[in-house]
């Protein structure tokens, strides 16, 4: 199954790049037909880059598309957009000739097996298929690191963006705009600028976390990132599409006095969209602040819990100490006399050391001379009595010896 998936992904990647190349070749062929000059085929040189990019992606990257940037779409735009510029400028020249009452021959595009199509209609079809090819191509390209949910959201965003760009391109339908070469160049520049967003792969998907996991997440790591993917997508949408579209429509209304229902409607629409996007940024900012505050509150709660436990332990220990002190007052203290053989000669000094062992495992040495004074005197008297007995026994023995000597006459 894994091999079959890789084969299908490779086939879809190859088909997508073939569609890109075919659409570019058709647009360039239209330019060469309108200009009647084969030198414009040099515009097809980006096809070589598209081939190298396809080989690199399918072999070295093993059919994994790029994460944030789509080079195949960028090369496709480089291939098609210059051709559309040339076709639109050619249409402007024809309009200026018609406005100056200069006769010209309007060419028709020969299509095998069908009737001839007018030039304007064929150019419009190429422009419309550009947006359709971008959406379908992004769908067929391998997802890469995108999930299915993110890819579906990305395609929905592409459809809405393509609809807005097509509506902006309808500005050429107004004769005042279509005959002003400056406005045509400005429209083409803004249109090309808005297409750059199709090369960047951003989604509005935001991983949602439960409150418990969100509180336990590392807040420093979340604040390390300057902005989220959704914020980047909103900022890019404003900078590449809504703000330039609004500026252009305000320009044609205020400066060129081109006031009609469509211009006023789309001006209000772009203004409302920008305001809603700014409001969305404000909401995301509040969510981030709330997340940070909730994380800090959770940490404070943990600290308070730990400090509360420590205080309880301290109180418990203090209560134990108090109980032990009360017990010592009652008389539960055990007194033991340590007899050190090395210090037995110091008994005469009248100092005996005792160790009081309390229930708090604290050892205190006290010198108690008065308490054991009687015991010391008794021991001293016993020693004196023993000395007297020894002396008496020694005297008796001497007397006996002397008496024996006298009796013997020696």
C-alpha positions in Angstrom: 0.0 0.0 0.0 2.9 2.4 0.8 4.4 1.8 -2.7 1.1 2.3 -4.4 0.7 5.6 -2.5 4.1 6.8 -3.6 3.4 5.8 -7.2 0.1 7.7 -7.2 1.8 10.8 -5.6 4.5 10.7 -8.3 1.9 10.5 -11.1 -0.1 13.4 -9.7 3.1 15.5 -9.3 4.1 14.8 -12.9 0.6 15.5 -14.2 0.4 18.8 -12.3 3.7 20.0 -13.8 2.6 19.0 -17.2 -0.5 21.0 -16.8 1.5 24.0 -15.7 3.8 23.7 -18.7 0.9 23.2 -21.2 -0.9 26.2 -20.0 2.2 28.3 -20.2 2.9 27.1 -23.7 -0.6 28.0 -24.8 -0.3 31.5 -23.3 3.1 32.1 -25.1 1.7 30.7 -28.3 -1.1 33.3 -28.1 1.5 36.0 -27.6 3.4 34.9 -30.7 0.2 34.8 -32.7 -0.9 38.3 -31.7 2.5 39.9 -32.1 3.2 37.8 -35.2 6.8 37.2 -33.9 8.3 33.9 -33.0 11.0 35.5 -30.8 8.5 35.6 -28.0 9.0 31.8 -27.5 11.9 32.7 -25.3 9.3 33.3 -22.6 9.0 29.5 -22.4 12.5 29.2 -20.9 11.1 28.7 -17.3 9.9 25.3 -18.5 13.5 24.1 -18.1 13.5 25.2 -14.5 10.2 23.5 -14.0 11.7 20.2 -15.3 14.7 20.5 -13.0 12.5 21.3 -10.0 10.3 18.3 -10.8 13.2 16.0 -11.0 14.7 17.3 -7.8 11.5 17.0 -5.9 10.7 13.5 -7.1 14.2 12.1 -6.6 16.1 13.9 -3.9 13.2 15.0 -1.8 11.4 11.7 -2.5 8.2 13.3 -3.7 7.9 15.6 -0.6 6.8 19.1 -1.5 8.4 22.1 0.2 7.0 23.1 3.5 6.4 26.9 3.3 7.1 27.7 -0.3 5.9 26.0 -3.5 8.6 26.4 -6.2 6.6 24.7 -9.0 3.8 27.3 -8.6 6.3 30.1 -8.6 7.9 28.9 -11.8 4.4 28.5 -13.3 3.6 32.1 -12.5 6.9 33.3 -14.0 5.9 31.3 -17.1 2.4 32.6 -17.6 2.2 36.1 -16.0 4.6 37.8 -18.5 2.5 36.4 -21.4 -0.7 37.7 -19.9 1.0 41.1 -19.5 1.9 41.2 -23.2 -1.6 40.1 -24.2 -3.3 42.8 -22.1 -1.0 45.5 -23.3 -1.8 44.4 -26.9 -5.5 44.7 -26.1 -4.9 48.2 -24.8 -3.1 49.2 -28.0 -6.1 47.9 -30.0 -8.5 50.0 -27.9 -6.4 53.1 -28.3 -6.4 52.5 -32.1 -10.2 52.1 -32.0 -10.5 55.2 -29.9 -8.5 57.2 -32.4 -10.7 55.9 -35.3 -7.8 54.0 -36.8 -8.9 50.9 -38.7 -7.2 47.7 -37.8 -7.9 44.0 -38.6 -9.1 42.1 -35.6 -7.6 38.6 -35.6 -9.4 35.5 -34.5 -7.8 32.5 -32.9 -8.1 29.3 -35.0 -9.0 26.3 -33.0 -9.0 22.9 -34.7 -12.4 21.3 -34.9 -14.2 24.5 -33.7 -15.1 28.0 -34.8 -12.7 30.9 -34.5 -12.6 32.7 -31.1 -12.2 36.4 -30.7 -8.9 37.5 -29.2 -10.5 39.1 -26.1 -12.4 35.9 -25.3 -9.3 33.7 -25.7 -7.2 36.0 -23.5 -10.0 36.0 -20.9 -10.1 32.1 -21.0 -6.3 32.0 -20.4 -6.6 34.4 -17.4 -9.5 32.4 -16.0 -7.8 29.1 -16.4 -4.8 30.5 -14.6 -6.8 30.7 -11.4 -8.4 27.3 -11.9 -5.0 25.7 -12.6 -3.5 27.2 -9.4 -6.3 25.6 -7.3 -6.4 22.2 -9.0 -2.6 22.1 -9.2 -2.3 22.8 -5.5 -4.8 20.0 -4.9 -3.0 17.5 -7.0 0.5 18.3 -5.6 1.6 16.1 -2.7 0.6 17.5 0.7 4.1 17.3 2.2 3.8 18.2 5.9 0.2 19.4 5.5 -2.6 17.4 6.9 -5.8 16.8 5.0 -7.6 19.3 7.1 -5.0 22.0 6.4 -5.0 21.2 2.7 -8.8 21.5 2.5 -8.7 24.8 4.3 -5.9 26.0 2.0 -8.0 25.1 -1.1 -11.0 27.0 0.3 -8.9 30.0 0.9 -7.5 29.8 -2.6 -11.0 29.7 -4.1 -12.0 32.8 -2.2 -8.8 34.6 -3.1 -9.2 33.6 -6.8 -12.8 35.0 -6.8 -11.5 38.3 -5.4 -8.7 38.5 -8.0 -11.1 37.8 -10.9 -13.4 40.5 -9.6 -10.5 42.9 -9.5 -9.5 41.9 -13.1 -13.0 42.9 -14.2 -11.9 46.5 -13.9 -10.8 46.2 -17.5 -14.4 46.1 -18.5 -14.8 49.8 -17.8 -13.9 51.8 -20.9 -12.2 54.6 -18.9 -9.9 52.1 -17.2 -9.3 50.0 -20.3 -8.2 53.1 -22.3 -5.9 54.5 -19.6 -2.6 52.8 -20.1 -1.3 53.9 -16.6 -4.3 52.3 -14.9 -3.9 49.1 -17.0 -0.2 48.9 -15.9 -1.2 49.5 -12.3 -3.9 46.9 -12.5 -1.5 44.3 -13.9 1.1 45.1 -11.3 -1.4 44.7 -8.4 -2.8 41.6 -10.0 0.7 40.1 -10.3 1.5 41.1 -6.8 -1.6 39.4 -5.4 -0.6 36.1 -7.2 2.5 35.8 -5.0 0.4 34.5 -2.1 -0.3 31.3 -4.0 3.4 30.4 -3.8 3.4 30.6 0.1 1.7 27.6 1.8 0.0 29.0 4.9 -3.2 27.7 6.5 -5.5 29.2 9.1 -5.5 25.9 11.0 -4.7 26.4 14.7 -4.1 23.4 17.0 -6.7 23.5 19.8 -5.7 22.4 23.2 -7.8 21.6 26.2 -7.6 23.8 29.1 -5.6 21.4 31.2 -2.9 20.8 28.5 -2.9 24.5 27.6 -2.2 25.4 31.3 0.5 22.8 31.5 2.2 23.9 28.3 5.3 25.9 28.5 4.3 29.5 28.2 7.8 30.7 27.4 7.9 28.4 24.4 4.6 29.7 23.1 5.7 33.4 23.5 9.0 32.7 21.8 7.3 32.5 18.5 6.7 36.1 17.3 3.4 35.3 15.6 1.3 32.3 14.7 0.5 30.9 11.3 -2.9 32.5 11.3 -1.5 35.9 12.1 1.0 35.5 9.2 -1.8 34.5 6.9 -3.9 37.5 7.8 -1.0 39.9 7.4 0.0 38.4 4.1 -3.6 38.6 2.9 -3.8 42.3 3.8 -0.4 43.2 2.3 -0.8 41.2 -0.9 -4.5 41.6 -1.7 -6.9 43.6 0.3 -4.8 46.8 0.9 -3.6 47.1 -2.7 -7.1 46.5 -4.1 -8.6 49.1 -1.8 -5.9 51.6 -2.7 -6.5 51.1 -6.4 -10.2 51.5 -6.1 -9.9 54.6 -4.0 -7.5 56.0 -6.6 -9.9 55.5 -9.5 -12.8 56.9 -7.5 -11.0 60.0 -6.0 -8.5 60.9 -8.7 -9.9 59.6 -12.0 -13.6 60.2 -11.0 -14.6 56.7 -12.1 -17.7 56.3 -9.9 -20.1 53.4 -10.6 -21.9 50.8 -8.6 -19.2 48.1 -8.9 -16.4 50.4 -7.8 -18.3 51.6 -4.7 -19.4 48.1 -3.8 -16.0 46.6 -4.0 -14.4 49.5 -2.2 -16.8 49.0 0.7 -16.1 45.3 0.5 -12.4 45.7 0.7 -12.7 48.1 3.6 -15.0 45.8 5.5 -12.6 42.8 4.9 -9.6 44.8 6.2 -11.5 45.9 9.3 -12.6 42.4 10.0 -9.1 41.1 9.6 -7.7 43.8 12.0 -10.4 42.8 14.5 -9.3 39.2 14.1 -5.8 40.1 14.9 -7.0 41.9 18.0 -8.9 38.8 19.0 -5.8 36.6 18.5 -3.8 39.0 20.6 -6.4 38.8 23.4 -6.3 35.0 23.2 -2.5 35.0 23.5 -2.6 37.4 26.5 -5.3 35.2 28.1 -3.3 32.1 27.5 -0.2 33.7 29.1 -2.1 34.9 32.1 -3.9 31.6 32.6 -0.5 29.9 32.5 0.9 32.3 35.1 -2.1 31.9 37.3 -1.7 28.1 37.0 1.9 28.5 38.1 0.9 30.7 40.9 -1.7 28.1 42.0 1.0 25.5 42.0 3.3 27.7 44.0 0.5 28.5 46.4 -0.3 24.8 46.8 3.4 23.9 47.4 3.7 26.8 49.9 0.5 25.7 51.6 1.8 22.2 52.0 5.1 23.6 53.4 3.2 25.7 55.9 1.1 22.7 56.9 4.2 20.7 57.4 5.8 23.4 59.5 2.7 23.7 61.6 2.6 20.0 62.1 6.2 20.0 63.1 5.6 22.9 65.5 2.7 21.0 67.1 4.9 18.0 67.5 7.6 20.1 69.2 5.0 21.6 71.5 3.7 18.2 72.4 7.3 17.0 73.1 7.9 20.0 75.3 4.8 19.4 77.2 5.8 15.8 77.7 9.2 16.9 79.0 7.5 19.2 81.4 5.4 16.3 82.7 8.5 14.3 83.3 8.8 11.9 80.3 12.4 13.0 79.9 14.8 10.1 80.3 18.1 10.9 82.1 21.0 8.6 81.7 24.4 9.0 83.3 27.3 8.3 81.0 30.2 6.8 82.8 33.4 7.4 80.9 36.2 5.1 82.1 38.8 7.7 81.0 37.2 10.3 83.2 36.6 8.3 86.3 39.6 10.0 88.0 37.7 13.3 87.8 34.9 12.1 90.0 36.6 13.9 92.9 36.0 17.2 91.3 32.3 16.8 92.0 31.3 17.1 88.3 29.3 14.4 86.6 27.9 14.9 83.1 24.4 13.8 82.2 22.6 13.7 78.9 19.0 14.5 78.7 17.3 12.7 75.8 14.1 14.4 74.7 11.6 13.1 72.3 12.7 15.7 69.7 16.0 13.9 69.4 17.9 16.9 70.7 20.8 16.1 73.0 21.8 18.6 75.7 24.7 18.2 78.1 24.3 19.6 81.5 26.7 19.7 84.5 24.9 18.7 87.7 27.3 19.0 90.7 24.8 19.6 93.4 22.4 16.8 92.4 25.1 14.1 92.7 27.1 15.7 95.6 25.9 13.1 98.1 26.8 10.3 95.9 30.3 11.6 95.4 30.8 12.0 99.2 29.6 8.5 99.8 32.0 7.1 97.2 34.9 9.2 98.8 34.0 7.8 102.3 34.0 4.3 101.0 37.5 4.9 99.4 38.8 6.3 102.7 37.4 3.3 104.6 39.0 0.9 102.2 42.3 2.8 102.7 42.0 2.6 106.5 41.3 -1.2 106.3 44.3 -1.7 104.1 46.5 0.3 106.4 45.2 -1.6 109.4 45.7 -5.0 107.7 49.3 -3.9 106.8 50.0 -2.9 110.5 48.6 -6.1 111.8 50.7 -8.1 109.5 53.8 -6.2 110.6 52.9 -6.8 114.3 52.5 -10.5 113.6 55.9 -10.6 111.9 57.5 -8.8 114.8 55.8 -11.1 117.4 57.0 -14.2 115.6 60.6 -12.9 115.6 60.4 -12.2 119.3 59.1 -15.7 120.2 61.7 -17.4 118.1 64.5 -15.5 119.8 66.2 -14.5 116.6 
